[in-house]
Each structure stands twice: as C-alpha cells, then as structure tokens.
Amino acid sequence: MQDKPIRIAIIGLGFGAEFIPIYQRYPGVELVAICQRTQSKLDELGNAFNIEKRFTDYEDLLKDPDIDAVHINTPIPNHGIQSIQALKAGKHVACTVPMATTVEECEEIVKLTQETGLTYMMMETVVYAREFLYMKELYEQGELGKIQFLKASHQQDMDGWPNYWPGLPPMHYATHCVGPVLALTRGEAEYVSCFGSGTIREELHEHYNSPFAVETTHVKFKDSDLSAHLYRSLFDVARQYRESFEVYGSKKSVEWPLIEGKPLIVHTAKKEEHEIPQEVKCPDFAKLLPEEIQDFTTKGVYDMGENQHLSFTQGAGHGGSHPHLVHAFIDALQQGTSPYPNAVQSANITCVGILAHESAMQGGINIKLPGFTLT
C-alpha cells in the first residue's frame, strides 16, 4: 500500500489538459508539475489550475525528484522514447495511445518495467468507455453466454491533420479497435493476418510507402478458440467518425450503432424474431469511481472549439473514460497492483497494429506476435 501522496506530472497540455482537474481531485494524489513546449500555453493552464512547477523541457522535468509518475499526452512519434526516458529516470508511466510506433520500442519499455519494477500503463480510452464497460458487465455477469466472436473498427477522416498524419497506414495505430477485442476476455493476440483494400491518393503514398485506403485484420487469440475482425480507414473513405466494438455471445450479442449518438443494439437468443433486437441506452459507470471524480464521466474541461478532438463526440472524455483511466493507474500505484493494460498487455495490443500493416504489405501473411508481448 502507498502511504505518501503520489506526485504526478502531466506532459502535453492539448488533450492532456483534460486530466488536470481529475488528478487534482483524486484522493492521495498531488499534481505537482505540467510540461508544455509553448510557454504561453504552459502559463495559461498553470495559472488557471494553480500549478507552480512548469517545464518547457521534458528532460528537466525527469530530473525532478519530487515527481513519482508522468502522464504522457504528446504526439504519437514521441510516446516510445519519452516512456523509455521516464522509466530510465525512475518514474512510473501512464501514456496515451499507442505505446510506441515500433516493435523495438515496445520491447524496450517492457524490458525496463521488468528490470526496475516500475509501473507502465497505456491509457487506451475505449476499454474504459461506458459502452465497453456495459458490455464487460454483461460478460462478467454471464448474460452474454459463451463469447463466440469479436469485431471492432476505427474510421476517421484525417485529411488536413498536420505533421505525421498524412498517409499514415490505417492499422499502424490501431489500439482503439484492438484494445476492446482483447480486453473483454483479457485475451492475448497470438498472430495476425491483414489485407489492404483500395488506394489512397498518390501524393499520400510517399510518406509511409503505403497505398491502402482500408486495412482489415484477423486476430487469432492465444490459447483460445476465439478470433476477432478489425478494420480501419483514415483517408479517402466516406464514413462518419466511428470507434466501434461488437461482441457476439451464445446468449446475447451487443452491436455498436451505425450512426453516432444512436443506442446500442442488444440481440437476445431464442426470442421471437421481431423481439431479438432491442435498442439500449448505455448507462454511465461513474459508480465504479471514487466519489471525488465521478462527475468527470459526463463533464470535462477540454477546449471544444476549433481544436476539438473528434473522439470527444462520444461524450465527456472519450465515452467518459478519462476518470476511469486515472483511477486504474493511480489505484494500481496505491495498491501495488498491475493496471490494465500493463506494459506486456500494452505491447501486445500495440504490436497487433504494427504487425498487421506489415502483413498487409506482404499480401496478408500470418505474423506471430513476439514473445515479450505474451504472458
């Protein structure tokens, strides 16, 4: 058990700003520092939330002995190296998705947690969103029966996004659809096969040497009869933003709505045909959280103006997941337990997408997940 307050620093204050008041209200936590390259943004949020320690240099922050753990919310290419730097500096790490952009970085993070005993958690929003928590509750109560199949998607129009986004291969960052299919049963991916489909505009090919408009992946679970189907698109596909997860059981199945904001569909076996499907408004799961942060499942502080993160359309903080993510990370540190997903589980989830794209580039061959991603 942790007796002293856990002292947290947040790195990256765009999306990361959403977490500031959650940590400030969490029992047994002190938010001691924030880090942002832009001084004006740093001071704006530091003044608004009364945070005294402010860093524009991440390496300077890591030298501060008053910081126990860092929560990284920086651009995707930085996640792997910044997590590695933090672990080497003796800090626990929570990092937004994906864990890293290469298999090698994932392996280094796993190795460092094993050598140091430090905690790492990838902050995958979907596995703490209210829709997933609803399906998880049905599963744990036995209402779904035997799980027979899982499906997930993440479709988004990334045209106009800056820096590393143009031409990004669809499955290269796939944790939003890989995470829930593995998390429901706490399964592990053993191998993947992926096919590319369609072609994006030629000027987008050069960034990653990848032509595909859509990539579809089959995941075979380790030590299980289960497999899952995933698909993702980022450019030149007409589709409303959608992160979806569907589970098919012997007693009940749950399907994500096709249109954002519509109810979930629950199918119940052995009823009259017209009674099988039922629209269900997904409940909120604030009840699982400490009282001090329960209201953050429906309210947030994120700037909803021109910089709005599209996935916020799912409700305050990616389907209400933000306070659940903080709770999972902090509770693990306070109790001396392992959060979900920990370093090994995060590596398994992340490497599914990386290796799926490699499979697509090689015509859909089976590629095994490396041993460090398996327990």
C-alpha positions in Angstrom: 0.0 0.0 0.0 1.1 3.6 -0.8 1.1 5.8 2.3 2.5 9.0 0.8 0.7 11.0 -1.9 1.6 10.0 -5.4 3.1 13.0 -7.2 2.1 13.3 -10.8 3.4 15.4 -13.8 1.4 15.8 -17.0 3.3 16.1 -20.2 1.5 17.6 -23.2 -1.4 20.0 -22.5 -3.6 19.8 -25.5 -5.6 16.6 -24.9 -3.6 16.3 -21.7 -5.3 19.3 -20.1 -8.5 17.3 -19.7 -6.8 15.2 -17.0 -5.5 18.1 -14.8 -8.6 18.6 -12.6 -9.1 14.8 -12.4 -5.7 14.3 -10.8 -6.2 17.4 -8.6 -9.3 15.9 -7.1 -8.2 12.3 -6.8 -7.6 11.2 -3.2 -4.0 10.6 -2.3 -2.6 12.4 -5.4 -0.7 15.6 -5.9 -0.4 17.1 -9.4 2.9 18.8 -8.9 4.0 19.7 -12.4 3.0 20.3 -16.0 5.1 20.3 -19.2 4.5 22.0 -22.5 6.8 23.3 -25.2 4.8 26.6 -25.6 5.4 28.9 -22.6 2.2 30.8 -23.1 0.1 27.7 -23.0 2.0 26.4 -20.1 1.4 29.6 -18.1 -2.2 29.8 -19.1 -3.0 26.4 -17.7 -0.6 26.7 -14.8 -2.3 29.9 -13.7 -5.8 28.5 -14.3 -5.2 25.4 -12.2 -2.7 26.9 -9.7 0.2 24.6 -10.6 3.5 26.1 -9.6 6.0 23.8 -11.3 6.1 24.3 -15.0 8.6 22.8 -17.5 9.2 23.5 -21.2 11.9 20.9 -21.3 10.9 17.2 -20.7 14.4 16.2 -19.7 14.5 18.8 -17.0 11.2 17.5 -15.6 12.6 14.0 -15.4 15.4 15.2 -13.2 12.9 16.5 -10.5 13.0 14.1 -7.5 9.6 15.4 -6.4 7.9 13.6 -9.3 6.8 9.9 -8.9 5.0 9.4 -12.2 4.4 11.0 -15.5 1.3 11.0 -17.7 2.4 11.5 -21.3 0.0 13.1 -23.8 2.4 14.2 -26.6 2.3 13.4 -30.4 2.4 9.8 -31.3 6.0 9.6 -32.6 7.2 10.7 -29.1 5.4 8.1 -27.0 8.0 5.3 -27.1 11.1 7.4 -26.5 9.5 9.5 -23.8 8.2 6.5 -22.0 11.7 4.9 -22.1 13.3 8.1 -20.8 10.9 8.3 -17.9 11.4 4.7 -16.9 15.1 5.2 -17.0 14.7 8.2 -14.8 12.8 6.1 -12.2 9.3 7.4 -12.9 6.1 5.4 -13.3 4.5 6.0 -16.7 1.0 6.4 -18.0 1.0 7.1 -21.7 -1.7 7.9 -24.2 -2.0 5.5 -27.2 -0.3 4.0 -28.9 2.5 2.6 -26.7 5.1 3.2 -29.4 5.5 3.2 -33.2 7.9 0.3 -33.4 8.2 -3.2 -32.1 11.6 -2.4 -30.7 10.4 0.5 -28.6 7.6 -1.7 -27.2 10.2 -4.3 -26.2 12.4 -1.8 -24.5 9.5 -0.5 -22.4 8.6 -4.0 -21.3 12.2 -4.8 -20.5 12.6 -1.6 -18.4 9.5 -2.3 -16.4 10.7 -5.8 -15.7 14.2 -4.6 -14.7 13.0 -1.7 -12.5 9.7 -2.9 -11.1 8.1 0.4 -12.2 4.5 0.6 -13.5 3.6 1.3 -17.1 0.0 1.7 -18.3 -1.1 2.6 -21.9 -4.2 4.9 -21.5 -6.5 3.2 -24.0 -9.7 5.1 -23.8 -12.1 2.6 -25.4 -11.5 -0.1 -22.8 -12.8 2.3 -20.1 -15.6 4.0 -22.2 -19.1 3.5 -20.9 -20.1 1.3 -23.9 -17.2 -1.1 -23.3 -17.9 -1.1 -19.5 -21.5 -2.0 -20.2 -20.5 -5.0 -22.4 -17.9 -6.0 -19.8 -20.6 -6.0 -17.1 -22.8 -8.2 -19.2 -19.9 -10.6 -19.8 -18.9 -10.8 -16.2 -22.5 -11.5 -15.1 -22.8 -14.3 -17.6 -25.5 -12.6 -19.7 -23.6 -12.9 -22.9 -23.0 -16.6 -22.5 -20.0 -18.1 -24.3 -18.2 -15.5 -26.4 -18.1 -16.6 -30.0 -16.7 -13.6 -32.0 -15.5 -10.1 -31.6 -15.4 -7.2 -34.0 -14.1 -3.6 -33.9 -13.5 -0.7 -36.2 -12.0 2.8 -36.1 -12.8 5.0 -39.1 -11.9 8.7 -39.3 -11.1 11.3 -42.0 -7.6 12.6 -41.3 -7.3 14.9 -44.2 -5.8 18.2 -43.1 -4.2 16.9 -40.0 -0.6 18.0 -39.7 2.9 16.5 -39.1 3.0 12.7 -39.2 -0.7 12.0 -40.1 -0.8 12.3 -44.0 -0.7 8.8 -45.5 -0.5 7.1 -42.1 -1.2 3.3 -42.7 -4.7 2.5 -41.3 -3.6 -0.3 -38.9 -0.3 1.4 -37.8 -2.1 3.0 -34.8 -5.0 0.6 -34.2 -5.3 0.4 -30.4 -8.8 1.8 -30.3 -10.1 -1.2 -32.1 -7.5 -3.8 -30.9 -7.9 -2.8 -27.3 -11.5 -3.7 -26.7 -11.4 -7.1 -28.5 -8.6 -8.3 -26.3 -9.7 -6.5 -23.1 -13.1 -8.1 -22.8 -11.8 -11.6 -22.0 -8.3 -10.3 -21.1 -7.1 -12.3 -24.1 -3.8 -12.1 -25.9 -3.2 -11.9 -29.7 -1.1 -14.9 -30.9 -0.8 -14.0 -34.6 -2.4 -11.6 -37.2 -3.2 -11.6 -40.9 -4.2 -8.3 -42.6 -5.3 -7.3 -46.1 -5.1 -3.9 -47.6 -8.0 -2.7 -49.8 -8.5 0.3 -52.1 -6.0 3.0 -52.8 -5.5 6.5 -51.3 -4.4 9.5 -53.4 -0.9 9.0 -54.9 0.5 12.1 -53.1 -0.1 10.4 -49.8 1.8 7.2 -50.6 5.3 8.6 -50.2 5.1 9.4 -46.5 4.9 5.8 -45.4 5.2 3.9 -48.7 1.6 2.6 -48.1 -1.2 2.8 -50.6 -4.1 1.3 -48.8 -7.4 3.1 -48.1 -8.6 0.4 -45.7 -6.8 -2.4 -43.8 -8.8 -5.4 -42.4 -7.2 -7.7 -39.8 -8.0 -11.0 -38.3 -6.5 -11.7 -34.9 -6.1 -15.2 -33.5 -6.2 -15.4 -29.7 -3.6 -17.3 -27.8 -4.9 -20.5 -26.0 -8.4 -19.8 -27.2 -10.9 -20.7 -29.9 -11.6 -17.0 -30.4 -10.7 -14.7 -33.3 -11.5 -11.1 -34.0 -12.1 -9.0 -37.0 -10.8 -5.4 -37.1 -10.9 -2.7 -39.8 -9.7 0.9 -40.0 -9.6 3.7 -42.5 -8.1 7.2 -42.4 -8.2 8.7 -45.9 -10.4 8.7 -49.0 -13.2 6.7 -47.4 -16.7 8.3 -46.9 -17.6 7.5 -43.3 -18.7 9.4 -40.2 -16.2 9.2 -37.4 -16.7 5.8 -35.6 -14.9 3.9 -32.9 -16.9 0.7 -32.6 -16.8 -2.6 -30.7 -19.2 -5.5 -31.0 -19.4 -8.8 -29.1 -21.3 -11.9 -30.2 -22.2 -14.4 -27.5 -24.3 -17.6 -27.3 -27.0 -15.9 -25.2 -26.7 -12.2 -26.1 -24.8 -10.0 -28.5 -24.2 -6.3 -28.4 -23.6 -4.2 -31.6 -22.4 -0.6 -31.8 -24.8 1.8 -33.5 -24.0 2.6 -37.2 -24.7 6.4 -36.6 -23.1 8.3 -33.8 -25.4 9.1 -30.9 -27.8 6.2 -31.5 -28.4 3.5 -28.9 -26.6 0.2 -28.7 -28.4 -2.8 -30.1 -28.7 -5.9 -27.8 -29.7 -9.2 -29.5 -31.1 -11.9 -27.2 -31.2 -15.5 -28.4 -34.3 -17.7 -28.6 -36.9 -14.9 -28.6 -39.4 -14.3 -31.4 -37.6 -13.0 -34.4 -39.0 -9.4 -34.1 -38.1 -9.4 -30.3 -34.5 -10.4 -30.7 -33.0 -6.9 -31.2 -33.5 -4.2 -28.6 -32.2 -0.6 -28.5 -30.4 0.1 -25.2 -29.3 3.4 -24.0 -25.9 2.8 -22.5 -25.7 3.6 -18.7 -22.9 5.6 -17.2 -20.4 3.9 -14.9 -19.4 6.6 -12.5 -20.4 4.2 -9.7 -17.0 2.4 -10.2 -15.0 5.5 -9.3 -14.1 7.4 -6.1 -16.8 9.9 -5.4 -14.5 12.9 -5.8 -14.1 12.2 -9.6 -17.4 10.7 -10.5 -18.8 13.8 -12.3 -15.9 13.7 -14.8 -17.6 10.9 -16.7 -20.1 13.5 -18.1 -18.2 16.8 -17.8 -14.8 17.9 -18.9 -12.6 20.9 -19.3 -11.3 20.3 -22.8 -11.5 23.1 -25.3 -14.4 22.2 -27.6 -13.6 24.9 -30.1 -11.6 24.6 -33.3 -9.1 22.2 -31.7 -11.8 19.7 -30.7 -10.6 16.1 -30.7 -13.2 14.3 -32.8 -13.4 11.3 -30.5 -14.9 13.6 -27.8 -18.2 13.2 -29.7 -18.6 10.0 -27.7 -19.2 12.0 -24.5 -17.1 13.8 -21.9 -13.7 12.4 -22.4 -13.9 9.6 -24.9 -17.1 7.9 -23.6 -16.5 9.1 -20.1 -13.2 7.1 -19.9 -10.8 9.8 -18.6 -11.6 9.4 -14.9 -11.6 5.6 -15.2 -8.1 5.8 -16.8 -6.8 7.9 -14.0 -8.4 5.6 -11.4 -6.9 2.5 -12.9 -3.4 4.0 -13.0 -3.5 5.6 -9.5 -5.2 2.7 -7.8 -2.6 0.3 -9.1 0.2 2.6 -7.8 -1.5 2.9 -4.4 -2.3 -0.8 -4.0 0.9 -2.1 -5.6 -1.0 -4.0 -8.3 -0.9 -4.1 -12.0 -3.2 -1.8 -14.1 -4.9 -2.9 -17.3 -3.2 -2.7 -19.8 0.2 -3.1 -18.2 3.4 -3.0 -20.2 3.2 -6.5 -21.6 -0.5 -6.2 -22.4 0.0 -2.7 -24.0 2.8 -4.2 -26.2 0.5 -7.0 -27.3 -2.2 -4.5 -28.2 0.1 -2.1 -30.0 2.1 -4.6 -31.9 -1.1 -6.1 -33.4 -1.5 -3.0 -35.4 2.2 -2.6 -36.3 2.5 -6.2 -37.5 -0.9 -6.2 -39.2 0.3 -3.4 -41.5 3.5 -5.5 -42.2 1.2 -8.4 -43.1 -0.9 -6.3 -45.5 2.3 -5.1 -47.2 3.2 -8.8 -47.7 -0.2 -9.9 -49.1 -1.8 -11.0 -45.9 0.7 -13.5 -44.5 0.3 -14.7 -40.9 2.7 -12.8 -38.5 3.2 -14.0 -34.9 3.3 -11.6 -32.0 6.8 -11.6 -30.4 7.3 -13.4 -27.1 7.8 -10.3 -25.0 4.1 -9.4 -25.7 2.8 -12.6 -24.2 2.5 -13.8 -20.6 
